[in-house]
């Protein structure tokens, strides 16, 4: 089982970070997940009725990520944090993409709560995962582009295992190698905030909601990483 770790330098730079690690074993991605379908339909209905809108970059939850991106040299309006990009897409089109039940679940929870979310297929993760600053020698193949290889810029925050980078710009985009598909059975979902003092309770609600969307046949658990507790095992 891989461990997820926040590197000391990242913990020092972002001391109010809190990351929820929601692990699930025994997922069945080729079957429907009725709670996820209902949650997506409800969210899109609220948007259409004008009763709710996704958080945008004026919201403190999104603004915090823009500030973080700028701190390590990424322009957040060109390369947007995942929750910002997803919320903008939803606001424009009125619907979220339907990928597979696991991805649809974390997308729904992400935009509902204004928190970045992602997931990794643990059967394709090589050893432990560190949330750390890149040194520029790492390799990243973006989701959906298996023939593309990128090198994160030195100082960029990444999730990385011993083989390569799982996501660049902290949470902008996941890697092709560890992406969650309908055949993924052992998955680690992540939800993040940089302001646990303000949004820690919201993160915990979101993590419990995501855990509840998984099929009852799956075994799930929630772990939390912070500068005070920088490691958890998936």
C-alpha positions as CSV (number, residue, x, y, z in Angstrom):
1,X,0.0,0.0,0.0
2,X,1.6,3.3,-1.0
3,X,2.0,6.1,1.5
4,X,1.2,9.7,0.6
5,X,3.5,12.4,2.1
6,X,3.6,16.2,2.2
7,X,7.2,17.2,1.8
8,X,8.6,19.5,4.6
9,X,9.2,22.4,2.2
10,X,5.6,22.3,1.0
11,X,4.3,22.1,4.6
12,X,6.4,25.1,5.5
13,X,5.2,27.1,2.6
14,X,1.5,26.2,3.0
15,X,1.1,25.6,6.8
16,X,-2.7,25.5,6.8
17,X,-2.9,22.7,4.2
18,X,-5.4,19.9,4.7
19,X,-5.7,17.0,2.3
20,X,-8.4,14.3,2.5
21,X,-7.3,10.9,1.1
22,X,-10.4,8.8,0.4
23,X,-9.4,5.3,-0.5
24,X,-11.8,2.7,-2.1
25,X,-11.2,-0.9,-2.8
26,X,-13.5,-3.2,-4.8
27,X,-15.0,-0.5,-7.1
28,X,-17.1,-1.6,-10.0
29,X,-16.8,1.1,-12.6
30,X,-18.7,-0.7,-15.3
31,X,-21.9,-0.6,-13.2
32,X,-24.0,2.4,-12.6
33,X,-23.7,4.3,-9.3
34,X,-27.2,5.7,-8.7
35,X,-26.2,8.1,-5.9
36,X,-23.7,9.7,-8.2
37,X,-26.2,10.0,-11.1
38,X,-28.7,11.6,-8.7
39,X,-26.1,14.0,-7.3
40,X,-25.0,15.2,-10.7
41,X,-28.6,15.7,-11.9
42,X,-29.4,17.6,-8.7
43,X,-26.4,19.9,-9.1
44,X,-27.2,20.7,-12.7
45,X,-30.8,21.3,-11.9
46,X,-29.9,23.8,-9.2
47,X,-27.7,25.6,-11.6
48,X,-30.4,25.7,-14.3
49,X,-32.9,27.0,-11.7
50,X,-30.6,29.8,-10.6
51,X,-30.4,28.5,-7.1
52,X,-26.6,27.7,-7.1
53,X,-23.5,28.6,-9.1
54,X,-20.0,27.1,-8.9
55,X,-17.3,29.1,-7.1
56,X,-15.3,31.3,-9.4
57,X,-11.9,33.1,-8.9
58,X,-13.5,35.8,-6.8
59,X,-14.4,33.2,-4.2
60,X,-11.8,32.8,-1.4
61,X,-11.6,29.0,-2.0
62,X,-10.5,29.5,-5.6
63,X,-8.5,32.7,-5.0
64,X,-6.3,30.8,-2.6
65,X,-5.3,28.4,-5.3
66,X,-4.6,31.2,-7.7
67,X,-2.3,32.8,-5.2
68,X,-0.6,29.4,-4.6
69,X,-0.1,28.9,-8.3
70,X,1.5,32.3,-8.7
71,X,3.9,31.5,-5.8
72,X,5.5,28.7,-7.7
73,X,5.5,30.4,-11.1
74,X,2.3,29.1,-12.7
75,X,-0.2,31.5,-14.3
76,X,-3.6,30.4,-12.9
77,X,-5.5,32.0,-15.7
78,X,-3.6,30.1,-18.3
79,X,-3.2,26.8,-16.4
80,X,-6.2,26.8,-14.0
81,X,-6.6,24.8,-10.8
82,X,-8.8,21.8,-11.5
83,X,-11.8,23.1,-9.5
84,X,-11.6,26.5,-11.2
85,X,-11.5,24.9,-14.7
86,X,-14.3,22.5,-13.9
87,X,-16.5,25.2,-12.4
88,X,-16.1,27.4,-15.4
89,X,-17.0,24.6,-17.7
90,X,-20.1,23.8,-15.7
91,X,-21.2,27.5,-15.6
92,X,-20.8,27.8,-19.4
93,X,-22.3,24.5,-20.5
94,X,-24.7,23.8,-17.7
95,X,-23.6,20.2,-17.4
96,X,-20.6,18.2,-16.2
97,X,-18.9,15.6,-18.4
98,X,-19.8,12.0,-17.8
99,X,-16.5,10.0,-17.8
100,X,-17.1,7.1,-15.5
101,X,-18.8,6.7,-12.1
102,X,-15.6,7.3,-10.0
103,X,-14.5,10.4,-11.9
104,X,-18.1,11.7,-12.1
105,X,-18.3,11.3,-8.3
106,X,-15.2,13.4,-7.5
107,X,-16.1,16.0,-10.1
108,X,-19.5,16.5,-8.6
109,X,-18.1,16.8,-5.0
110,X,-15.4,19.1,-6.2
111,X,-17.6,21.7,-7.8
112,X,-20.3,21.4,-5.2
113,X,-17.9,22.4,-2.4
114,X,-15.4,24.5,-4.4
115,X,-12.5,22.2,-3.5
116,X,-9.9,20.6,-5.9
117,X,-10.3,16.9,-6.3
118,X,-8.6,14.2,-8.2
119,X,-7.9,10.4,-8.1
120,X,-5.3,7.9,-8.8
121,X,-5.5,4.2,-9.8
122,X,-3.4,2.7,-7.0
123,X,-2.7,-0.4,-9.1
124,X,-0.6,1.8,-11.4
125,X,1.1,3.9,-8.7
126,X,4.8,3.0,-8.2
127,X,5.7,3.0,-4.5
128,X,5.0,6.0,-2.3
129,X,3.7,9.4,-3.4
130,X,5.3,12.7,-2.4
131,X,3.6,16.1,-2.6
132,X,6.7,18.1,-3.2
133,X,8.5,20.7,-5.3
134,X,9.7,19.5,-8.7
135,X,13.4,19.7,-9.5
136,X,12.9,19.8,-13.2
137,X,14.1,16.3,-14.0
138,X,10.8,14.5,-13.6
139,X,8.6,13.2,-16.4
140,X,4.8,13.7,-16.8
141,X,2.5,12.3,-19.4
142,X,-0.9,14.2,-19.3
143,X,-4.2,12.5,-19.1
144,X,-5.4,11.6,-22.6
145,X,-2.0,12.3,-24.2
146,X,-0.1,9.0,-23.9
147,X,2.6,10.0,-26.4
148,X,3.3,13.4,-24.7
149,X,6.1,13.8,-22.2
150,X,6.5,17.0,-20.2
151,X,9.1,18.1,-17.6
152,X,7.6,20.1,-14.7
153,X,9.4,23.4,-14.1
154,X,11.7,23.5,-11.0
155,X,9.8,24.8,-8.0
156,X,6.4,23.6,-9.3
157,X,4.4,21.6,-6.8
158,X,3.7,18.0,-8.0
159,X,2.5,14.7,-6.8
160,X,5.2,12.2,-7.7
161,X,6.0,8.5,-7.2
162,X,9.3,6.8,-8.1
163,X,8.3,6.4,-11.8
164,X,7.1,10.0,-12.5
165,X,4.6,12.7,-11.9
166,X,1.0,12.0,-11.1
167,X,-0.3,15.5,-11.3
168,X,1.4,18.9,-12.2
169,X,0.7,22.4,-10.8
170,X,-0.4,20.7,-7.6
171,X,-3.9,19.7,-8.9
172,X,-4.2,21.0,-12.5
173,X,-4.3,17.7,-14.4
174,X,-3.7,14.1,-13.6
175,X,-1.3,11.7,-15.4
176,X,-2.3,9.2,-18.1
177,X,-0.6,6.3,-16.3
178,X,-2.6,6.5,-13.1
179,X,-5.9,7.9,-14.4
180,X,-9.0,6.3,-13.1
181,X,-11.0,4.3,-15.6
182,X,-14.1,2.1,-15.5
183,X,-11.8,-0.9,-14.8
184,X,-10.1,0.7,-11.8
185,X,-10.9,-1.2,-8.6
186,X,-8.4,0.3,-6.1
187,X,-8.5,4.1,-6.1
188,X,-7.2,7.0,-3.9
189,X,-9.3,10.1,-4.2
190,X,-7.9,13.4,-3.0
191,X,-9.6,16.6,-1.8
192,X,-7.5,19.7,-0.9
193,X,-7.7,23.0,0.9
194,X,-4.9,25.5,1.7
195,X,-7.0,27.1,4.5
196,X,-7.9,24.4,6.9
197,X,-8.7,27.0,9.6
198,X,-11.4,28.3,7.4
199,X,-12.5,25.4,5.2
200,X,-11.4,22.3,7.1
201,X,-14.9,21.4,8.2
202,X,-16.1,21.8,4.6
203,X,-13.3,19.5,3.4
204,X,-14.4,16.8,5.9
205,X,-18.0,17.1,4.7
206,X,-16.9,16.8,1.1
207,X,-14.8,13.7,1.9
208,X,-17.7,12.0,3.7
209,X,-19.9,12.9,0.7
210,X,-17.4,11.4,-1.7
211,X,-17.1,8.3,0.4
212,X,-20.9,7.9,0.4
213,X,-21.1,8.0,-3.4
214,X,-19.0,4.8,-3.7
215,X,-20.9,1.6,-4.1
216,X,-21.8,-0.3,-0.9
217,X,-19.8,-3.2,-2.2
218,X,-16.6,-1.2,-1.9
219,X,-14.5,-0.8,1.2
220,X,-13.7,2.8,1.8
221,X,-11.7,4.9,4.4
222,X,-10.8,8.5,4.9
223,X,-7.3,9.7,6.0
224,X,-6.1,13.3,6.4
225,X,-2.7,14.8,5.7
226,X,-1.5,18.1,7.1
227,X,1.8,19.7,8.1
228,X,1.2,18.3,11.6
229,X,0.4,14.8,10.2
230,X,2.2,14.7,6.8
231,X,1.8,11.0,6.0
232,X,-1.0,8.6,5.4
233,X,-1.2,5.1,3.9
234,X,-3.7,4.5,1.1
